[in-house]
Amino acid sequence: MSASKYLVAIFGGAVSGSEAAFQLAERGIPSVVFDQNALPYGKIEDGLPKWHVRLRDKEQQRINEKLSHPLVTYVPQTKLGEDIQFEDLNKMGFSAVLLAIGAWKDRPLGIEGIDTYIGKGLVYQNPFIYWFNHMHEPGFDKETYQIEDGVGIIGGGLASLDVAKVLMFELVQKALQERGHDIDLFALDRSIAKVLDEKGLTLEDLGITGCTLFYRRRIKDMPLSPGDPTTPEEIAKAEAVREKILNNYRSKYLFNVAANHVPVDKIVEGDRLVGLIFQETEVTNGKVRSIAGSEKEIRFPYVISSIGSLPDIISGIQSCGSTYEIDDEIFCRLSGYPNVFALGNAVTGRGNIKESLDHGREIAQNLIEGYLANTEGDPNPAVLARISQALEKLESEIREHQISPATFQSIMTQVKAIQDKVGYDNDYISWVLKHLPERLENQLGSSH
Ligand SMILES: Cc1cc2nc3c(=O)[nH]c(=O)nc-3n(C[C@H](O)[C@H](O)[C@H](O)COP(=O)(O)OP(=O)(O)OC[C@H]3O[C@@H](n4cnc5c(N)ncnc54)[C@H](O)[C@@H]3O)c2cc1C
């Protein structure tokens, strides 16, 4: 690549990082995209559950196209904070640094001392879904989970419904297998109820009671639909949509829901978490209030907490507790760093598109919404226009941080040394093909 007056470092090559790299490249600005993993797909590979074959493949293809742009240099297996220190980036001389590192740390459940029981009765969503997505791969050697009946899930958003689906799929699949019926995941994803109906069976016949999702508000408050209703009519409509979505999930996947329940304490026996103490709640004018005297003990084989994710705070970067401190809402510029910006889930700490919109962080919200919310169609032109507008502004910032040809060459020499160290020869597509894990649908010999 010939020297340019600008060179941007992007950490994280997934939805938000690859889109930023592409938008910059389209404006003639080269970038180096570092990802901690071999593959740059982030939550599309490790979060989005593996039954979303078409959506996963489509989004990965989009990422591939963007990262194959001639002005984008990819560097795999290079983690900011470990393989490269944040302080060293400034010394390298990049025009700007974009953090598109997602949100991989589970939001703590918030009961004092409960994290002592991780792996001993307490499970968090991100490693659980990671296991589910990869467990079928030959040689899988990361943390594994036993599926049991009667697990409690704490949550209420779309990801917690995915956790409930995983538990129900695994339970029903195993019970059917024991009765001589081999049913694959994709059939169960269409509808567990339908599969059972066709076999003339019920959950009860299989001896399954199912998992239970505990949500602290009402079902109609669940953050299951996009949009920002404000008028009474809009709010009533959104509430009806949320109830419909949840009822649809429940009738297909047969899990239990306990709304208006908030966990307030743990029940421990020996060295294990064996249950939680819940309080019932009521919601008035949008505020949740616990009802005094409504405490009850509920026991579970284990509990899965699915209450959201937070970005990793990279050592050396100022933060406000569990998220990055942003001093400029348009560029998502990090407080105290004139040329460091955050994108995607790393800003909001959430995978929830709607809440990102509320925070008004143009770049992050638009990148995610434009390419994931609209899962079946092309990105919404209005959203794309907003992304372009935000990047116009970012571009003018970057153009104020010109670098010399010597600095450009020096950075690219250092980048090449890192690529050599991890064995990446700059052939993006062949690297991806070499590292793509074995897909469940190929093992089953079916197309989905
Ligand atoms: C269970 C589940 C289901 C979901 N379903 C949907 C859905 O149906 N529709 C929808 O719109 N969204 C869904 N989402 C959310 C969606 O997947 C995410 O919002 C989106 O993919 C986030 O993109 P991102 O680029 O911001 O972050 P990520 O995908 O998290 O990408 C971050 C990238 O940064 C890399 N990285 C992290 N730290 C470092 C570091 N220190 N140095 C270098 N690289 C680093 C990671 O390896 C990763 O590749 C779901 C999420 C989950 C968990």
The ligand as a Tripos MOL2 file, in Angstrom:
@<TRIPOS>MOLECULE
LIG
   53    58     1     0     0
SMALL
NO_CHARGES

@<TRIPOS>ATOM
      1 C1        -27.2800  -14.3670   22.3430 C.3       1 LIG1
      2 C2        -27.2360  -13.1610   21.4190 C.ar      1 LIG1
      3 C3        -28.1530  -13.0550   20.3720 C.ar      1 LIG1
      4 C4        -28.1510  -11.9350   19.5400 C.ar      1 LIG1
      5 N1        -29.0710  -11.8500   18.5290 N.ar      1 LIG1
      6 C5        -29.1250  -10.7300   17.7680 C.ar      1 LIG1
      7 C6        -30.0890  -10.5900   16.7320 C.ar      1 LIG1
      8 O1        -30.8720  -11.5290   16.4780 O.2       1 LIG1
      9 N2        -30.1350   -9.4060   16.0350 N.ar      1 LIG1
     10 C7        -29.2840   -8.3600   16.3300 C.ar      1 LIG1
     11 O2        -29.3790   -7.2840   15.7250 O.2       1 LIG1
     12 N3        -28.3150   -8.5020   17.2660 N.ar      1 LIG1
     13 C8        -28.2360   -9.6340   17.9920 C.ar      1 LIG1
     14 N4        -27.2850   -9.7390   18.9620 N.ar      1 LIG1
     15 C9        -26.3670   -8.6140   19.1990 C.3       1 LIG1
     16 C10       -25.2830   -8.4930   18.1340 C.3       1 LIG1
     17 O3        -24.6770   -9.7450   17.8930 O.3       1 LIG1
     18 C11       -24.2550   -7.4760   18.5910 C.3       1 LIG1
     19 O4        -24.9270   -6.2890   18.9650 O.3       1 LIG1
     20 C12       -23.2380   -7.1060   17.5030 C.3       1 LIG1
     21 O5        -22.7960   -8.2480   16.7960 O.3       1 LIG1
     22 C13       -22.0690   -6.3960   18.1560 C.3       1 LIG1
     23 O6        -21.1460   -6.0020   17.1880 O.3       1 LIG1
     24 P1        -19.8240   -5.2230   17.6230 P.3       1 LIG1
     25 O7        -18.9990   -5.0970   16.3940 O.co2     1 LIG1
     26 O8        -20.1530   -3.9480   18.3250 O.co2     1 LIG1
     27 O9        -19.1370   -6.0950   18.7310 O.3       1 LIG1
     28 P2        -18.5820   -7.6080   18.6970 P.3       1 LIG1
     29 O10       -19.3230   -8.4670   17.7750 O.co2     1 LIG1
     30 O11       -18.5180   -8.0200   20.1170 O.co2     1 LIG1
     31 O12       -17.1250   -7.4380   18.1040 O.3       1 LIG1
     32 C14       -16.0410   -7.0220   18.8540 C.3       1 LIG1
     33 C15       -14.7710   -7.5580   18.2040 C.3       1 LIG1
     34 O13       -13.6600   -7.0120   18.9160 O.3       1 LIG1
     35 C16       -12.7300   -8.0440   19.1880 C.3       1 LIG1
     36 N5        -12.0300   -7.6410   20.4260 N.ar      1 LIG1
     37 C17       -12.5450   -7.5550   21.6790 C.ar      1 LIG1
     38 N6        -11.6220   -7.1120   22.5370 N.ar      1 LIG1
     39 C18       -10.4920   -6.8970   21.8290 C.ar      1 LIG1
     40 C19        -9.1920   -6.4230   22.1590 C.ar      1 LIG1
     41 N7         -8.8680   -6.0700   23.4110 N.pl3     1 LIG1
     42 N8         -8.2530   -6.3310   21.1720 N.ar      1 LIG1
     43 C20        -8.5790   -6.6910   19.8790 C.ar      1 LIG1
     44 N9         -9.8030   -7.1430   19.5170 N.ar      1 LIG1
     45 C21       -10.7480   -7.2320   20.4710 C.ar      1 LIG1
     46 C22       -13.5630   -9.3020   19.3490 C.3       1 LIG1
     47 O14       -12.7950  -10.4750   19.1060 O.3       1 LIG1
     48 C23       -14.6600   -9.0820   18.2870 C.3       1 LIG1
     49 O15       -14.3060   -9.6100   17.0390 O.3       1 LIG1
     50 C24       -27.2130  -10.8770   19.7740 C.ar      1 LIG1
     51 C25       -26.2540  -11.0010   20.7990 C.ar      1 LIG1
     52 C26       -26.2610  -12.1300   21.6060 C.ar      1 LIG1
     53 C27       -25.2240  -12.2490   22.7050 C.3       1 LIG1
@<TRIPOS>BOND
     1     1     2 1
     2     2     3 ar
     3     2    52 ar
     4     3     4 ar
     5     4     5 ar
     6     4    50 ar
     7     5     6 ar
     8     6     7 ar
     9     6    13 1
    10     7     8 2
    11     7     9 ar
    12     9    10 ar
    13    10    11 2
    14    10    12 ar
    15    12    13 ar
    16    13    14 ar
    17    14    15 1
    18    14    50 ar
    19    15    16 1
    20    16    17 1
    21    16    18 1
    22    18    19 1
    23    18    20 1
    24    20    21 1
    25    20    22 1
    26    22    23 1
    27    23    24 1
    28    24    25 2
    29    24    26 1
    30    24    27 1
    31    27    28 1
    32    28    29 2
    33    28    30 1
    34    28    31 1
    35    31    32 1
    36    32    33 1
    37    33    34 1
    38    33    48 1
    39    34    35 1
    40    35    36 1
    41    35    46 1
    42    36    37 ar
    43    36    45 ar
    44    37    38 ar
    45    38    39 ar
    46    39    40 ar
    47    39    45 ar
    48    40    41 1
    49    40    42 ar
    50    42    43 ar
    51    43    44 ar
    52    44    45 ar
    53    46    47 1
    54    46    48 1
    55    48    49 1
    56    50    51 ar
    57    51    52 ar
    58    52    53 1
@<TRIPOS>SUBSTRUCTURE
     1 LIG1         1 GROUP 0 **** ****
